[in-house]
Amino acid sequence: MGELLYVVPASERTPQGLRALLSAQQQIRFVSLSGVDLGGNDTDEKIPVSHFLGNAEEYLAGGVQTDGSSVVLPGIATLNDGKVDLVADAGVRWYVDYNHEHPDPATGLPIGTLRIPSFLKHRDRFIDSRAILKRTMESSGARLCALLAKHPAAAKAAGFDPRQVERYELVAATELEFWVRTPGVNIATESLAVSQILQESYWKRTKGSVRSALEESLALLERYGLAPEMGHKEVGGIKATVSGEGSFDGIMEQLEVDWRYAEALQSADNELLARIMIKETFRRHGLEVTFLAKPIHGVAGSGEHTHLSIMAVLRDGTRRNLFSPLDVRTDYLSPLGWGALMGLLRNYEAAGAFVTASNDAFNRLKPGFEAPVCIVAAVGHEVGMPSRNRTVLAGLVRDTANPLATRFEVRAPNPHTNTYLAVAALCQSMLDGIAWAAASSRTARELQEDFSKPAGTAHPYLEKSRAYRSEENVFEHYDAAERDRLFSRPPATVWETLANLDRYPDKVRALQADGVFSAEMLASYRTATLLRWATELTDRVIPENARVAHACVRLPGENALDAGRWTAIQSYKEELARDDVNRTSIFTRIRSAVAAGDYAAVSALQVEMAERMSELTGLYRLYRQNIQPG
């Protein structure tokens, strides 16, 4: 399908350019302006090309409107003030989304929809996720210009003269993990866990429809200009069975797809496009994709590790990485790089509310699954030998042969993280630390010593009670109490992470610097996230837990040990799900607390419910295996 247009050239992102382009591409029949609300939802509508071209100027400037009820902007777009305009963003890639199941009668080609990334505008101000990241990029450029003009030594320690800088770029990349399965198939958790321990899937050869869908996805992403770098099997999954026709049944595999970095806003747009295209491609091959962070309890979840760096683009066209030191053989980072890492960790309690903000996301962040639970970083055991520590929140990624590759890998995000808001919050956090480091006039070696301080050592920027660096496996080297003491106790629920926005006002101010995250935006985001959390708990999590508890039935053939276990199982079931005259079940107490708006109680009860469900399912597994071995 080489004749299909996939990306609109930058020069054609105007009314005049689109008229010429779309007139020549008859298979493109619709246009859609795509904004992203504070919940991470992207809008989509179908405007016939014939109508769009007659009103292109108006449409691109805000001619598409919603009434506010279709987007997540609580407290901003209200019932009595709900007009929201979609305004096209000409600074990023516009692409054509093809419906391969709907051929155009005139050309025989699949019908396409031109998707135009856009901003959401309410009362003459932009109030969406994309706009917040755009403001972060603009603000960071202006703040870095002013900061390094005042403290040029910090720039020179990264190998450039700030007077020669044309612009600064926030650069990001994401790694997308996901599970794929034959629709309707269910594999026992025990079988998946054993396969994971034996590493029967990780980086193994893909086969059958999974291979075809993965290869087609990579080819498609290349046509869209994402420059895919790799697709491979991840740690989760189990070997499929072969049917009589030679195809595979019972597919349950975890995959990862990576593509090239880009400026932050384009990178977030790329991640959204990749999810859409991968899911649709696998569906056409009869496979179901889920981007849930923890679709299967007890086995590996899916992350979306996010890589961050900042580049100085010089007037001669060359680029310098602000994080790379003058000599990569003697220093891990430049002073600006150390400042960025300090800011990232120091302010993470606030930034984390935009990274991990759903029940599903918190289900993934459990010790033992290579998912980070501690606010701690690793930079490597020795400066001459880059290394990776998969147990920390943030890791330094270095290539001593390529200083431009220096970056931080943040391991907490998942495929449903709102990448726009997460990258904005993380970059605002880094800029806070960069400002402190540049003004401190400390050398890279002094800042390395600062960052490596033990807990209990006072510091003018970092918290006295905290440690920030560990090159150890933090799950094995420290017990839970030590991790909480050294790296602070991580939030366990959505309510706890949102409560950090009240608990740490100084860290929230880092996000609000230069008006990037306004108080109005923070309040709207909090309201939306709380509503989703509470609704999911009462209408999805509790019913699913009730189904699991109900499935724990008494089996024939018990012995004395089994009978004792059943008594304990029945006690768990009643504590969780059944009210009595003198006892209210956990499920009922959660529903009552939600109705009363007592979210602190809801949060505590959610933790208790999760513990009891884990104890119930674990005990029932032992009970069943003893009666029905194998």
BELNORVEN-V975980 format. One record per run of one state. SS is the DSSP state (2 for helix, 1 for strand, 0 for the rest). FROM is the first residue (numbers start at 1). TO is the last residue. If there is no record, write none. Layout:
((SS	FROM	TO) (SS	FROM	TO))
This chain:
((0	1	6) (1	7	8) (0	9	9) (2	10	12) (0	13	14) (2	15	24) (0	25	27) (1	28	34) (0	35	35) (1	36	36) (0	37	41) (1	42	42) (0	43	46) (1	47	48) (2	49	54) (0	55	55) (2	56	63) (1	64	66) (0	67	77) (1	78	78) (0	79	80) (1	81	81) (0	82	83) (1	84	88) (0	89	93) (1	94	103) (0	104	109) (1	110	122) (0	123	124) (1	125	126) (0	127	128) (2	129	150) (0	151	151) (2	152	156) (0	157	161) (2	162	164) (1	165	182) (0	183	188) (2	189	197) (0	198	207) (2	208	223) (0	224	227) (1	228	238) (0	239	240) (1	241	242) (0	243	247) (1	248	249) (0	250	251) (1	252	259) (0	260	261) (1	262	263) (2	264	284) (0	285	286) (1	287	290) (0	291	305) (1	306	314) (0	315	318) (1	319	321) (0	322	334) (2	335	346) (0	347	347) (2	348	354) (0	355	358) (2	359	364) (0	365	376) (1	377	378) (0	379	381) (1	382	382) (0	383	384) (1	385	385) (0	386	393) (1	394	397) (0	398	402) (2	403	405) (0	406	406) (1	407	410) (0	411	418) (2	419	440) (0	441	443) (2	444	451) (0	452	468) (1	469	469) (0	470	473) (2	474	477) (0	478	479) (2	480	487) (0	488	493) (2	494	503) (0	504	504) (2	505	515) (0	516	518) (2	519	550) (0	551	559) (2	560	577) (0	578	579) (1	580	580) (0	581	582) (1	583	583) (0	584	585) (2	586	596) (0	597	598) (2	599	627) (0	628	630))
